[in-house]
Amino acid sequence: MVRFENVGLRYGMGPEVLRDVTFGIPARSFQFLTGPSGAGKTTLLRLLFLSLRPTRGLISIFGRDAAKLDPNETAALRQRIGIVFQDFRLLDHLSTYENVALPLRVQGREEASYRAEVSELLQWVGLGERMHVLPPVLSGGEKQRAAIARALISRPEILLADEPTGNVDPSLARRLLRLFLELHKSGTSILIATHDIALMDQFDARRLVINQGRLTVYD
Ligand SMILES: Nc1ncnc2c1ncn2[C@@H]1O[C@H](COP(=O)(O)OP(=O)(O)OP(=O)(O)O)[C@@H](O)[C@H]1O
């Protein structure tokens, strides 16, 4: 589904923060991405979400060369990818419900066809009571759960999540991991960037470890 060949990335004139990164994300796979702070995890996710272009090397996503996409093609491919940003990026003028429903609205679906689905997912992540409030009044952990629900709702082919359990307690983290596992069972490839060793130890998955910009895969 995704292939990186000798990918390098530098920001502006700075040093290379990713170096010779070669790996793939197979269909229906589950992997953790880990490594010390500043190692390049978020940068790698931004490349995968097509919001950064590599300085060198080749990235192929869904069989398309990422360097050759026009803005419309990039937008179309992004609809097939769910992402949970570290800083959530909820839209403050939309309710929690509307934020979560947004990917389905963008796909052109009628509200009547997804209302129950969105409510059910919000209940599952413990936001049933917070459905109609605006994000600025949510706590950090509530925002994180809303961001996860928004990334999952359209059952994307790939789900990318940057520290998705960073703001919740261990029992809620386990519950959220179950949600990712359910999505994985239904066919989505999952990549979770995390420092949370306890979370990784709960599930025997591939580990992609970045250190000083270099990536090693442990199958
Ligand atoms: N927009 C930017 N401009 C310049 N340098 C950047 C930019 N974003 C990140 N960097 C640098 O790139 C390197 C990798 O950063 P990145 O955020 O990818 O690491 P990370 O592994 O996600 O870290 P953390 O675990 O702390 O979130 C760091 O040295 C960081 O300072």
The ligand as a Gaussian input file, in Angstrom:
#p B3LYP/6-31G(d) Opt

LIG

0 1
 N        8.902000      22.475000      10.780000
 C       10.140000      22.137000      11.170000
 N       11.204000      22.922000      10.840000
 C       12.460000      22.605000      11.206000
 N       12.777000      21.502000      11.922000
 C       11.765000      20.676000      12.286000
 C       10.400000      20.949000      11.936000
 N        9.618000      19.953000      12.438000
 C       10.459000      19.108000      13.073000
 N       11.749000      19.535000      12.983000
 C       12.940000      18.843000      13.524000
 O       12.988000      17.544000      12.948000
 C       13.407000      16.578000      13.904000
 C       12.346000      15.483000      13.996000
 O       11.159000      16.033000      14.558000
 P        9.808000      15.185000      14.720000
 O        8.763000      16.100000      15.222000
 O        9.554000      14.444000      13.454000
 O       10.254000      14.139000      15.858000
 P        9.364000      13.133000      16.742000
 O       10.097000      11.829000      16.706000
 O        7.958000      13.134000      16.263000
 O        9.459000      13.778000      18.191000
 P        8.421000      13.706000      19.432000
 O        8.440000      12.280000      19.886000
 O        9.041000      14.632000      20.424000
 O        7.079000      14.167000      18.927000
 C       13.621000      17.345000      15.218000
 O       14.997000      17.613000      15.315000
 C       12.828000      18.608000      15.024000
 O       13.423000      19.663000      15.732000

